[in-house]
Amino acid sequence: MRNVLPFLIALVAVVGCDRNRSEQAASDVPHQEVHVDSALPIDTLLARFRATVADTPRRLDGGARDAEALTRALLTALQEQDTAALRQLVLTRSEFAWLYYPHTKFTAPPYELGPELLWFQLQLASEKGATRLVRRYGGSSLRFEALECPDSVSVEGPNRVVTGCRVRFAAADSAARTMRLFGSLLERDGRVKFVTYANDL
């Protein structure tokens, strides 16, 4: 494997940069303390969160046409150490604010969780997962074999969320393996993106 340290540093910056401007959130994300004014209604918290992003997307940007194409793109980006490509495959802060969060169960009791806290948790999981992916596979020759996803799909307004997909692939000349390389998939208007890079590594 080629030296991946420069790529790793760039990737952490790429995945984490949106925090400055979900998904299986309960099980994919680590518990972290963060200050949130829980006395405020979700509508107010969402308005404040949206004020921190510059754009108001109407559709997913980047990603792929379907889950298999998205997974292949992930393996290619890792193989080629392409941080720009990796950034295009995962949900952005603005897409989370306008397209994803408003339709999740976290907007109402008993799961109510403000957007800032949920985004913070998802980003932690994604950065951790991306770092592990790059350390293990960055610069390696990767061969896609199959994508195995459950038949069950969560329909949340215009969104379809698929959780629990596993990828069968081989690295270099090693035997093929099957594992979770990302968190949930968000499907909307003919495009698919990863909600996070949370994985089994």
Disulfide bonds with the S-S distance in Angstrom:
Cys149-Cys165 2.06
